[in-house]
Amino acid sequence: MNGKVIVAFLVLPALLAGAALYYLQIFSFYEEVIPNGTTDVAIVEKKTELPEVIDYSNFHAITSESSPIRYRACFETSEDLNDLRNRFLVYEGAEPKIAPYWFECFNAEDLGFSLADGAKGEVFLSKKNIMYGVDRVVAILDNGKGYIWHEINDCGDKLYDGSPVSNECPKRD
């Protein structure tokens, strides 16, 4: 009998802590982004290297202040993918980050498959160093669906793995 009580005192707090940790990771820190309706989706133009707003609708986004890479957004656009490829900077090596399951419009696995060979979509730079070491990228598929997330860039990789940061990286605030 005493052994069961001791086990209960050990197991019950562990289960409660696990449930709390799950809740905090999946639900607690995310908040919905209120779109401004005019500048939510911008991509860096090749010629000017400045962001230019593209046509978009049905914009939904979430973010979290607890991590610089928790931003996710979905939208639709009427822009032609080939025109976008000709006008805007392509972002190489981006991989969609997994969103919480309840943010249904953003499926990183499906998006990754669509972007894998470049035939069905492309990833573009939206803003370099939106936070130190983190770029905002925009993926647009040939069906008009668009997705936005944050990607750790080379400066961020060096910062977070402890490597010396090169002179090419901006000064950190």
C-alpha positions in Angstrom: 0.0 0.0 0.0 2.8 2.5 0.9 4.5 1.8 -2.4 1.4 2.7 -4.4 1.1 6.0 -2.6 4.8 6.8 -3.2 4.5 6.0 -6.9 1.3 8.1 -7.1 3.2 11.1 -5.6 6.0 10.6 -8.2 3.9 9.9 -11.3 1.1 12.4 -10.8 3.3 15.5 -10.7 5.2 14.2 -13.7 2.0 13.8 -15.7 0.8 17.3 -14.7 4.2 18.8 -15.6 4.1 17.0 -19.0 0.6 18.3 -19.7 1.5 21.8 -18.8 4.6 21.7 -21.0 2.6 20.4 -23.9 0.0 23.2 -23.4 2.7 25.9 -23.2 4.4 24.7 -26.4 1.3 24.2 -28.5 -1.2 26.8 -27.4 -0.1 29.3 -24.8 2.4 31.6 -26.4 0.9 32.0 -29.8 -1.3 35.0 -30.7 -3.1 35.9 -33.9 -1.6 38.6 -36.0 -4.1 41.3 -37.0 -3.5 42.0 -40.7 -3.3 45.6 -41.8 -4.6 44.7 -45.2 -2.1 46.6 -47.3 1.5 45.6 -46.5 1.3 42.1 -44.9 2.9 40.4 -47.9 6.0 42.0 -49.4 8.9 40.5 -51.3 12.4 42.0 -52.0 12.7 43.1 -55.6 15.8 42.1 -57.6 16.5 45.5 -59.1 16.0 47.8 -56.1 16.6 45.2 -53.3 13.7 46.8 -51.5 10.5 45.0 -50.4 7.5 45.5 -52.7 4.0 44.6 -51.7 2.2 42.0 -53.8 -1.5 41.4 -54.4 -2.9 39.1 -51.6 -6.1 38.2 -49.9 -7.4 35.8 -47.2 -4.4 36.5 -44.9 -4.1 34.6 -41.7 -1.0 34.7 -39.4 0.2 33.7 -35.9 3.3 34.7 -34.0 4.9 34.3 -30.6 7.3 36.6 -28.7 8.9 33.6 -27.1 10.8 32.7 -30.3 11.9 34.6 -33.4 11.0 31.7 -35.7 7.4 31.0 -34.6 5.8 33.4 -37.2 3.6 31.6 -39.7 1.2 33.1 -42.3 -1.1 31.9 -45.1 -2.6 33.9 -47.9 -3.8 33.7 -51.5 -2.4 35.7 -54.4 -3.4 36.3 -58.0 0.2 37.0 -59.0 1.8 34.7 -61.6 4.5 32.6 -60.2 6.8 33.0 -63.2 6.4 36.8 -63.1 7.4 36.7 -59.4 10.4 34.6 -60.2 11.6 37.2 -62.8 11.0 40.2 -60.5 11.9 39.1 -57.0 14.9 37.6 -55.1 14.7 33.8 -54.7 15.7 32.5 -51.2 17.7 29.4 -51.4 17.6 26.5 -48.9 14.5 27.6 -47.0 12.5 24.8 -45.3 9.0 25.3 -44.0 8.8 25.2 -40.2 6.1 23.1 -38.6 3.2 25.1 -37.3 0.9 24.1 -34.4 -1.7 21.6 -35.6 -4.6 24.0 -34.9 -3.2 26.5 -37.5 -4.7 24.4 -40.2 -3.8 26.5 -43.3 0.0 25.9 -42.8 1.1 22.3 -43.4 4.9 22.4 -43.5 5.2 18.8 -44.8 2.9 19.3 -47.8 4.5 22.7 -48.5 8.0 21.2 -48.3 7.0 18.5 -50.9 5.5 21.3 -53.2 8.7 23.3 -53.0 11.2 20.4 -53.2 11.9 20.6 -56.9 10.9 24.2 -57.6 8.3 23.1 -60.2 5.2 23.8 -58.1 6.4 26.9 -56.1 9.3 29.2 -55.1 10.5 30.8 -51.9 11.4 34.5 -51.9 13.1 36.9 -49.5 10.6 39.2 -47.7 12.9 40.9 -45.2 16.5 40.2 -44.3 17.2 40.3 -40.6 13.7 40.9 -39.4 15.3 40.1 -36.1 19.1 39.6 -35.8 19.9 36.3 -37.6 16.4 35.7 -38.8 14.9 36.4 -42.3 11.3 36.5 -43.3 10.6 34.4 -46.4 7.5 34.1 -48.6 6.7 30.9 -50.5 4.2 31.0 -53.4 2.8 28.0 -55.1 1.6 27.8 -58.7 -2.0 27.4 -57.4 -1.9 30.9 -55.9 -1.5 29.8 -52.3 1.2 31.7 -50.3 3.0 31.0 -47.0 5.3 33.1 -44.8 7.6 32.0 -42.1 10.9 33.0 -40.5 14.2 31.3 -41.4 17.5 31.4 -39.5 20.1 32.9 -41.8 23.9 32.4 -41.9 24.5 35.0 -39.2 21.9 33.4 -36.9 23.4 30.0 -37.5 26.8 31.3 -36.4 25.4 33.1 -33.4 23.3 30.2 -32.1 26.0 27.5 -32.6 28.7 29.6 -30.9 30.9 30.2 -34.0 32.5 33.5 -34.5 30.2 35.9 -36.4 31.7 37.2 -39.7 32.1 40.9 -40.7 29.3 40.4 -43.2 26.8 40.1 -40.4 25.2 43.3 -39.2 25.9 44.7 -35.7 23.6 43.2 -33.1 21.4 45.6 -31.1 
